[in-house]
Amino acid sequence: MNLWAALSLFESRDIVERKFHDRHKLSLGAEKAREIVSSIAQAREFFRSARDAADHVRPLLLYYGVLTLSRGLILFLRPSYREASLKQSHGLSGVDWGQQLAAGVLNLPLVRVRFEGGTFSELAEATQNRERSSIWTAPYPNRGVLTQSGSSGYPPGFELTAKDVLGRLPDVAALYEEVFSDLPACVPAFVFHLSSTTQTDLDVFPLNGRLIAESVLRELYARGDVSEFRQATKHNFHPEEPHWSWRIKHTSFEEMVAALPAVAGDASGEQYFLGP
């Protein structure tokens, strides 16, 4: 089932009401059900229009599709919220873009975005900023689901750059390295979970033939006290190439999750570690 086939289930009021009750143990009013259903249906139309639109129009249609889809999700996850009570702004603002871009298009990756109250913050709060990814589990090649939560609130005036965002997207990690001649805060990884009460092995692999330094590994991807990182070539489940390897010992799945760096998957399901 493709993504929109799955999401189309939420265009049925009966299904939305049932799923809402299953999640919140509350009845969903007819008007709020209509608001959720309408958001999903509108988002699908924006994405459908974007697929056939010209390049200079497509980004705007995708923006409205993501915004509308996000608002539908917030309404579903927050029982007390109604469409009229949602913040009207998206919650992000450009910081001195005119001044930065006046120096030339090469400054585009450095434009800054400031977080303000709006849909972006509401989405982070409603989802608790969860990231779901898959990790390898014993016996290989079994997969398990890993759920990690980030910060669901942002301090007033929190800022980041376009480059900060691009450097943490697994699907463009290799392209990022080619364009900026610098490694992103996102590296190919391998997580093998033996069992909840024993150990989990972690590996970091080169990106475009470049392997990060141990100092960067410790700064961005080590959680807790890691006494030793090993450089190895052979790997039980991965093509041979130089890589970093270390082991986490734990007594529970929760303890293991707390010791992991942020994990995300690309479109093909490969694992990456993300810097904070």
C-alpha positions, -999 to 999 in steps of 0.1 A, spaced: 0 0 0 15 34 -10 15 64 13 -15 82 -1 -35 49 -2 -29 46 35 -36 82 42 -69 81 22 -84 60 50 -84 92 70 -108 107 44 -135 84 58 -153 100 88 -163 65 101 -126 54 101 -114 86 117 -140 84 144 -130 48 152 -93 55 152 -97 86 173 -117 65 199 -91 38 198 -63 63 206 -80 87 230 -109 66 244 -131 96 235 -159 101 211 -151 124 181 -177 150 173 -190 153 138 -177 188 132 -141 180 143 -142 147 123 -151 168 92 -122 191 99 -97 162 100 -111 145 69 -111 178 50 -75 185 59 -63 151 46 -84 154 14 -71 190 7 -35 179 13 -39 151 -12 -51 175 -38 -22 199 -32 3 170 -36 -16 158 -67 -15 193 -82 22 197 -74 30 165 -93 20 181 -126 29 217 -118 58 237 -133 90 238 -113 85 274 -101 50 266 -87 56 231 -73 73 242 -40 44 264 -30 19 236 -36 40 212 -16 43 237 12 5 240 14 1 203 12 25 197 41 9 225 61 -26 212 56 -15 176 64 2 188 96 -29 206 107 -50 175 102 -25 154 123 -25 180 151 -63 179 152 -63 141 154 -36 139 181 -49 167 203 -85 160 215 -92 195 227 -80 213 196 -103 226 169 -95 240 135 -104 276 146 -81 273 176 -50 263 156 -24 290 150 -27 307 117 10 312 110 34 283 101 57 295 129 89 301 111 104 334 100 134 344 79 162 363 97 179 391 76 175 371 44 178 403 23 211 412 38 225 377 35 213 371 -1 225 405 -12 260 390 -11 251 364 -37 233 331 -41 262 312 -25 250 325 8 216 307 4 226 277 26 234 301 54 201 319 56 187 317 91 152 306 102 138 316 136 112 294 154 81 313 166 47 302 178 28 285 149 20 252 132 56 240 133 57 242 171 22 227 175 32 198 153 63 191 175 42 192 206 15 170 193 38 144 180 63 148 209 88 151 180 91 114 176 113 98 150 105 62 140 131 41 122 140 5 118 171 -13 132 185 -47 127 177 -73 154 189 -108 160 187 -131 142 198 -111 112 182 -99 89 152 -93 112 141 -57 117 127 -39 148 111 -5 152 130 21 171 111 52 184 130 82 197 117 114 210 134 148 205 126 182 221 89 189 218 93 225 227 117 251 213 132 280 233 120 315 222 142 328 194 157 294 185 174 297 151 190 273 126 203 276 90 192 259 58 226 241 59 218 228 94 187 212 80 202 199 48 231 183 67 207 161 87 186 146 58 198 111 50 185 112 14 208 141 5 238 132 26 260 121 -3 249 151 -24 256 175 6 292 162 8 297 167 -30 283 203 -29 299 216 2 330 195 2 323 188 39 307 159 57 272 165 70 260 159 105 245 127 91 265 95 85 257 60 72 253 37 101 244 1 112 226 -8 144 224 -44 154 204 -52 185 212 -86 200 187 -85 228 172 -60 253 192 -74 282 226 -78 265 241 -55 239 237 -35 208 265 -30 182 269 3 164 289 11 133 296 43 113 306 40 76 323 63 51 302 88 31 315 92 -5 347 74 7 353 98 36 352 84 72 347 109 101 374 115 126 372 100 161 368 135 176 337 141 155 324 107 163 327 114 200 312 149 197 282 142 176 273 105 179 285 92 212 259 91 240 271 84 275 305 70 284 320 52 254 355 40 264 367 27 230 359 31 193 374 5 171 384 10 135 376 -22 115 373 -33 80 354 -66 81 317 -66 91 294 -96 96 265 -81 77 279 -52 56 303 -49 27 339 -47 38 353 -11 41 370 9 69 345 19 96 341 28 132 325 2 156 315 3 192 292 -16 216 265 -6 240 258 -29 269 224 -25 285 198 -43 307 166 -31 290 154 -18 257 148 17 272 184 18 284 196 10 249 174 37 234 189 63 258 224 53 247 218 56 210 224 87 189 195 99 168 187 73 141 169 80 109 164 60 77 166 71 40 141 62 13 156 28 8 156 19 45 193 24 52 203 36 86 219 69 94 230 86 126 221 123 130 240 149 149 221 169 175 
